[in-house]
Amino acid sequence: MKTTEEQTVNALHTDWTMIPVEHLEEGIERQMVVGENLMICRLRFAPHTVTQPHDHPHEQMTIVERGRALFTIGNEQKVAAAGDVLHFPPGAWHGASMLDEEVILVDIFSPIREDFLPIA
């Protein structure tokens, strides 16, 4: 059996400046890093952008990197600000309205969101 040092590891070390930016729609940009079972998306939202409430079968954690957003979580609304972390279990109803400033969110999904991947 090979030791950890002898095994070939396909690890990635990068920074967000090296990750391509996708322009999804007016006021929304996304960057993605995709692993085998996990993906991370960094999203930039212009002020007052609204993401419609939705659900999906993926577990999601969101880190607010910059700005403030009003999140809808089920039947509740909560303001989240830079440094806050939100957890959405699979099937959780959620959405967000950006407040008066640019917002950067880092979303982590498991399993990966196949619907976000380019069609091969």
C-alpha positions as CSV (number, residue, x, y, z in Angstrom):
1,M,0.0,0.0,0.0
2,K,1.3,3.4,-0.9
3,T,1.8,6.1,1.7
4,T,0.1,9.4,1.4
5,E,3.3,11.0,0.1
6,E,3.5,8.3,-2.7
7,Q,-0.1,8.6,-3.8
8,T,-1.0,10.8,-6.8
9,V,-3.3,13.6,-5.6
10,N,-5.1,15.9,-8.0
11,A,-5.4,18.8,-5.6
12,L,-6.1,22.3,-6.7
13,H,-4.6,25.5,-5.3
14,T,-5.8,28.7,-6.8
15,D,-7.3,32.0,-6.0
16,W,-10.5,33.7,-7.2
17,T,-8.6,36.0,-9.7
18,M,-7.7,32.8,-11.7
19,I,-11.3,31.5,-11.8
20,P,-13.3,32.5,-14.9
21,V,-16.3,34.8,-14.3
22,E,-19.7,34.0,-15.8
23,H,-22.2,36.8,-16.4
24,L,-25.4,35.1,-15.6
25,E,-27.7,38.0,-16.0
26,E,-27.7,41.8,-15.4
27,G,-26.2,42.3,-12.0
28,I,-25.1,38.7,-11.3
29,E,-21.7,37.1,-11.8
30,R,-20.6,33.7,-10.8
31,Q,-17.3,31.8,-10.4
32,M,-17.1,28.1,-9.7
33,V,-14.7,25.5,-8.5
34,V,-16.0,21.9,-8.9
35,G,-14.8,18.8,-7.2
36,E,-16.0,15.2,-7.3
37,N,-18.8,15.6,-4.7
38,L,-18.6,19.3,-3.7
39,M,-18.7,22.6,-5.4
40,I,-18.1,26.2,-4.4
41,C,-19.6,29.2,-6.2
42,R,-18.7,32.8,-5.6
43,L,-21.4,35.2,-6.7
44,R,-21.3,38.9,-7.1
45,F,-24.7,40.7,-6.9
46,A,-25.4,44.3,-7.7
47,P,-27.4,46.3,-5.1
48,H,-31.1,45.5,-5.1
49,T,-30.8,42.2,-7.1
50,V,-33.4,39.6,-6.1
51,T,-33.0,35.9,-6.3
52,Q,-36.4,34.2,-6.4
53,P,-37.2,31.8,-3.6
54,H,-36.6,28.2,-4.6
55,D,-35.5,24.8,-3.3
56,H,-33.2,22.1,-4.6
57,P,-32.1,18.6,-3.4
58,H,-28.6,19.8,-2.7
59,E,-27.3,20.7,0.8
60,Q,-26.0,24.3,0.7
61,M,-24.0,26.6,3.0
62,T,-23.6,30.2,2.2
63,I,-21.0,32.6,3.5
64,V,-21.6,36.3,3.2
65,E,-18.2,37.7,2.1
66,R,-19.3,41.3,1.5
67,G,-22.5,43.3,1.9
68,R,-25.9,42.6,3.4
69,A,-28.8,40.6,2.0
70,L,-32.4,39.9,3.2
71,F,-32.7,36.1,3.1
72,T,-36.0,34.3,2.9
73,I,-35.7,30.9,4.7
74,G,-39.0,29.0,4.7
75,N,-41.5,31.5,6.0
76,E,-39.0,33.7,7.8
77,Q,-36.8,36.6,6.7
78,K,-33.4,37.4,8.1
79,V,-30.7,39.9,7.3
80,A,-27.3,38.4,6.9
81,A,-24.1,40.5,6.7
82,A,-20.4,39.9,6.0
83,G,-19.1,37.1,8.1
84,D,-22.4,35.3,8.5
85,V,-22.9,31.7,7.5
86,L,-26.3,30.2,6.5
87,H,-27.1,26.5,6.2
88,F,-29.9,25.3,3.9
89,P,-30.7,21.5,4.2
90,P,-31.8,19.7,1.0
91,G,-35.2,20.9,0.0
92,A,-35.1,24.1,2.1
93,W,-37.1,27.0,0.6
94,H,-34.8,30.0,0.3
95,G,-34.0,33.2,-1.7
96,A,-32.3,36.5,-1.1
97,S,-32.8,40.2,-1.8
98,M,-29.6,42.3,-1.9
99,L,-29.8,45.5,0.1
100,D,-28.2,48.9,-0.8
101,E,-24.7,47.6,-1.6
102,E,-22.9,45.1,-3.7
103,V,-23.0,41.6,-2.2
104,I,-20.6,38.7,-2.5
105,L,-21.8,35.3,-1.4
106,V,-19.9,32.1,-1.4
107,D,-22.2,29.1,-1.9
108,I,-21.0,25.5,-1.1
109,F,-23.1,22.7,-2.5
110,S,-23.1,18.9,-2.0
111,P,-23.5,17.0,-4.2
112,I,-22.4,19.3,-7.1
113,R,-25.1,21.3,-8.9
114,E,-25.1,19.5,-12.3
115,D,-27.5,22.2,-13.5
116,F,-24.8,24.8,-13.1
117,L,-22.2,22.9,-15.3
118,P,-21.8,23.7,-19.0
119,I,-23.4,21.3,-21.3
120,A,-20.7,19.1,-22.8
